[in-house]
Amino acid sequence: MARATRLGVWAASAVLALAALVGPSGGAAATEAASSQTDGSFAKTQLAARASALEALYPNGLRFDVVRKGDVVGSHRTRFRRDGSDLVAESRMDLAITLLGFTVFRYDYRSTGTWRDGVPVALTAETNEDGDVRAVQARWTGDTLTVHGSKGRLTADRPLFPTNHWNPAVLTEDRVLNSITGGLNAVTITPGPIERVRTGTGPREARRFDYTGDLRVSAWYDARGRWVKLRFEGRDGTPVEYVCRECGGDQAARAR
């Protein structure tokens, strides 16, 4: 199968499955277009449109407070820009835990991901955990994803979504690229209930998705597929939450 066609089928399948997972709002158009054809020409047209639609979900980027034990201990931000026809997502997370006015733990994360025709084609990421610096580099070339990270050099025969969460199509995957370790993590992502989530534009209904397997994390997405919350456990077992301050909300998304 030609590379463009194979990538088109891969991404088209993700679009179809995502429409069923997240809900009817925002999913019908993607489903109708994806069902219309599955050849290489569809891949280019539909995936480019999908990339633009994803970018439109977050016109002002993303911003979260990082909350631990009820205290805001950091922030996470993602901004999007165009580099020619490519979509570039730049993320940063800064976290500091203090005790009696002294910083006892610091964690900083930076990543830049490049998406082409709706496909993740490159990622660079760096993590600084109390002075322990780790870097990840990943690139899709030809028919191979090559990753260099703390797990050494790894390869895969298809693109993998990085663990940045902003792209809801990751919910259809069973393997993801860990942007902190460079590992290729096997996961099962299970839809949970619809819950009311705090956001910068007021409470919003969002469905919870639970990761199990190599990763254990919960992520919430609203009916349009916008990422609005994250929860995971720190190394000491303490729950950490991302609370949305800016996640693509508008007046129509405000809870009545």
SEBASE-347840 format. One record per residue (C-alpha): residue number from 1; residue in one letter; x, y, z. Coordinates in steps of 0.001 Angstrom, whole numbers, plus 500000, padded with zeros to 6 digits. Layout:
# residues N
NUM_a_X_Y_Z
...
//
This chain:
# residues 256
1_m_500000_500000_500000
2_a_501378_503416_499053
3_r_502540_505494_502005
4_a_499996_508306_501437
5_t_497153_505809_501134
6_r_498229_503882_504226
7_l_498471_507065_506273
8_g_495127_508174_504898
9_v_493401_504979_505999
10_w_495114_505178_509407
11_a_493969_508731_510026
12_a_490539_508267_508445
13_s_489905_505364_510797
14_a_490886_507604_513697
15_v_488441_510289_512555
16_l_485582_507797_512274
17_a_486260_506217_515641
18_l_486687_509599_517293
19_a_483307_510789_516029
20_a_481680_507812_517719
21_l_483623_508292_520959
22_v_483303_511999_521660
23_g_479743_512533_520487
24_p_477619_513993_517707
25_s_478665_517629_518135
26_g_481516_518223_515755
27_g_481700_514568_514760
28_a_479077_514272_512025
29_a_480960_516263_509403
30_a_484137_514308_510000
31_t_482270_511016_509800
32_e_480473_511920_506562
33_a_483668_513103_504882
34_a_485713_510169_506113
35_s_483094_507704_504871
36_s_483041_509223_501392
37_q_486335_507738_500246
38_t_489493_506133_501606
39_d_491996_506590_498797
40_g_495182_508678_498759
41_s_493464_511782_497374
42_f_491029_511691_500270
43_a_493956_511397_502679
44_k_495482_514689_501591
45_t_492234_516635_501411
46_q_490567_515322_504551
47_l_493658_515324_506748
48_a_494555_518880_505827
49_a_490996_519898_506692
50_r_491212_517918_509910
51_a_494424_519737_510895
52_s_492714_523096_510352
53_a_489710_521943_512372
54_l_491973_520897_515242
55_e_493736_524235_515171
56_a_490344_525974_515276
57_l_489411_524110_518462
58_y_491937_526188_520394
59_p_492083_529665_518791
60_n_493916_531074_521826
61_g_495918_527973_522621
62_l_495598_526028_525869
63_r_496332_527009_529449
64_f_495895_524915_532590
65_d_496633_525361_536263
66_v_498447_522369_537746
67_v_496781_521567_541081
68_r_498090_519318_543869
69_k_496388_518936_547254
70_g_494161_521898_546405
71_d_497088_524234_545707
72_v_498141_525606_542322
73_v_501733_524391_541960
74_g_502352_525108_538290
75_s_500986_525736_534818
76_h_500759_524040_531444
77_r_500500_525981_528183
78_t_500233_524944_524548
79_r_500299_527348_521624
80_f_499856_526625_517933
81_r_501452_528211_514890
82_r_501824_527505_511200
83_d_505126_526698_509506
84_g_504128_526678_505863
85_s_501462_523985_505620
86_d_502642_522292_508828
87_l_500936_522764_512179
88_v_503380_523242_515054
89_a_502300_522706_518668
90_e_504583_524098_521380
91_s_503919_522975_524955
92_r_505502_523888_528268
93_m_504807_522840_531813
94_d_506382_524422_534900
95_l_505841_522976_538358
96_a_507349_523884_541728
97_i_506448_522436_545131
98_t_507404_524525_548140
99_l_507669_523809_551854
100_l_508014_526614_554409
101_g_508811_529017_551596
102_f_511543_526838_550053
103_t_511262_525022_546723
104_v_511673_521320_547443
105_f_510823_519991_543984
106_r_510907_521506_540513
107_y_509758_520024_537217
108_d_509957_521695_533800
109_y_508824_520279_530461
110_r_509131_521664_526914
111_s_508056_520078_523644
112_t_507595_521023_520012
113_g_505548_518767_517753
114_t_505082_519067_513996
115_w_501970_517801_512224
116_r_501723_517425_508447
117_d_498453_516543_506698
118_g_497058_515582_510089
119_v_499935_513195_510851
120_p_502515_513692_513657
121_v_505861_513742_511825
122_a_508356_515164_514350
123_l_508724_515781_518071
124_t_511423_517243_520284
125_a_510945_517317_524046
126_e_513050_518069_527105
127_t_512273_517386_530758
128_n_514182_518829_533714
129_e_513270_517073_536953
130_d_515238_518667_539780
131_g_518306_518932_537556
132_d_517901_515517_535907
133_v_517534_516438_532226
134_r_516074_514023_529685
135_a_515510_514620_525985
136_v_513352_512918_523362
137_q_513609_513246_519597
138_a_511220_511516_517208
139_r_510811_511703_513446
140_w_508625_509965_510866
141_t_510563_509384_507642
142_g_509693_507032_504822
143_d_507770_504254_506536
144_t_509481_504371_509929
145_l_509094_506320_513153
146_t_512490_506632_514844
147_v_512661_507720_518478
148_h_515717_508601_520563
149_g_515140_508965_524302
150_s_515987_507564_527708
151_k_514758_504175_526460
152_g_517404_504226_523721
153_r_516628_504082_520008
154_l_513196_502686_519188
155_t_511291_502327_515923
156_a_507673_501849_514871
157_d_506056_501179_511502
158_r_503436_503922_511852
159_p_503198_507412_513345
160_l_502279_507525_517038
161_f_500453_510282_518865
162_p_502637_511854_521556
163_t_501289_512120_525104
164_n_500387_515802_524799
165_h_496614_515085_524920
166_w_495396_518142_522958
167_n_494561_516064_519842
168_p_491443_514005_520658
169_a_492201_511506_517879
170_v_494656_509895_520313
171_l_491595_508314_521949
172_t_491410_505751_519135
173_e_494971_504520_519652
174_d_496370_501478_521481
175_r_499956_502721_521536
176_v_501360_506206_522158
177_l_504740_507917_522156
178_n_505717_508905_525692
179_s_507079_512417_525225
180_i_508883_512292_528596
181_t_510736_508967_528343
182_g_510698_508322_524595
183_g_509030_504968_525241
184_l_506383_503404_523005
185_n_503615_502803_525539
186_a_500888_500202_525048
187_v_497593_501531_526399
188_t_493900_500785_526558
189_i_491773_503950_526530
190_t_488286_503389_527921
191_p_485419_505912_527692
192_g_483917_506825_531050
193_p_480932_508917_532130
194_i_480118_512482_531141
195_e_480968_514812_534022
196_r_480861_518541_534730
197_v_484330_520034_534564
198_r_485543_523452_535709
199_t_486903_525626_532882
200_g_487795_529253_532344
201_t_484353_529835_530786
202_g_482420_528070_533522
203_p_481411_524428_534066
204_r_481371_522290_530945
205_e_480148_518768_530274
206_a_482998_516491_529249
207_r_483534_512771_528886
208_r_486267_511094_530902
209_f_488674_508685_529204
210_d_490818_506394_531344
211_y_494220_505112_530230
212_t_495413_501753_531535
213_g_498435_499663_530608
214_d_501841_501339_530417
215_l_500218_504662_531387
216_r_497582_505402_534024
217_v_495962_508760_533473
218_s_492479_510206_532943
219_a_491699_512891_530362
220_w_488431_514762_529746
221_y_487126_516059_526391
222_d_484013_518105_525702
223_a_481485_517329_522953
224_r_483594_519162_520361
225_g_486662_517124_521220
226_r_488439_519857_523178
227_w_490792_518694_525922
228_v_489555_520267_529168
229_k_491050_518321_532093
230_l_493762_515831_533059
231_r_494385_513782_536196
232_f_497290_511509_537122
233_e_499234_510436_540191
234_g_502636_511870_541035
235_r_505502_509616_542039
236_d_504439_509848_545676
237_g_500901_508748_544800
238_t_499394_512216_545263
239_p_496754_513070_542624
240_v_497672_515938_540288
241_e_495068_517695_538133
242_y_495163_520037_535179
243_v_492380_522605_535660
244_c_491443_524457_532466
245_r_491853_528226_532312
246_e_491808_528500_528513
247_c_490749_525471_526488
248_g_488833_526726_523493
249_g_485754_527864_525391
250_d_483249_530404_524110
251_q_479892_531787_525198
252_a_478093_528847_523609
253_a_480106_526471_525787
254_r_479069_528146_529045
255_a_476880_526022_531226
256_r_473407_527393_531674
//
